[in-house]
Amino acid sequence: MSSDPNTSVRADLPAAVLWDMDGTLVASEPYWMEAERDLVESYGLTWTHEDGLAMVGMPLVAAGEVIAAHGVPLPAQEIADRLVAVVAEHLEREVPWQPGALRLLTELHEAGVPSALVTMSYRVLAEKIVAAVPGGGFTTMVCGDDVTHGKPHPEPYLMAAQRLGVDPRRCVAVEDSLPGLSSALDAGTRTIGVEVMVPIPAVPKLSRVASLEDLTLDDLARVASGQVVDLLGSA
């Protein structure tokens, strides 16, 4: 929450905004796809761009199971740990924020609206992102190693709302993957899909944008009220 005692929360804004990390806030999906490809190819196997796209939004151990089934002779957990180590090295050098991400986090913080990070990445990665936000933009985080059931199960978003002490129906979730969208919608949140790596289908109750740059606090207020904001149209 804002530390300014003169700051009042706009009544029309959501009780909280719940953010996915990879792809949504941070353009890290290419890091994951490169790590996956390099690992698979190190065993003389082939990993295509389409293979990588199919992994977007998947819990890490589940992703490890897919890669193991692809022929990599390692346990799923070890595969996940290796991918995390590679991506962590990238994030140490640079956090590639999506356009508009830091602006929105800052505006929400200044408006007194709490933000939570809800990611299937492990805490060791999420902490790097949280630490890189100026002014402490996140109130809490839920990571892949915090939950029993990862996305697309609603547990991650339900846990985030519980930690914030708010009704998930009064929250807005922002996601870029189909598993993440399912998780957020099933948790009862108002949900915005950002079309980054994969197409976001037009479905009931789902708002859609092409970029966080297109989103404003007024848009978040409209979504929180139950309106569907579709800036993709029929595209």
Secondary structure, DSSP 8 states (H G I E B T S, - for coil): ----TT----TTS-SEEEE--BTTTB--HHHHHHHHHHHHHTTT----HHHHHTTTT--HHHHHHHHHHTT--S-HHHHHHHHHHHHHHHHHH---B-TTHHHHHHHHHHTT--EEEE-SS-HHHHHHHHHHSTT---SEEE-TTT-SS-TTSSHHHHHHHHHHTS-GGGEEEEE-SHHHHHHHHHTT-EEEEE-SSS-----TTEEEES-GGG--HHHHHHHHTT---BSSTT-
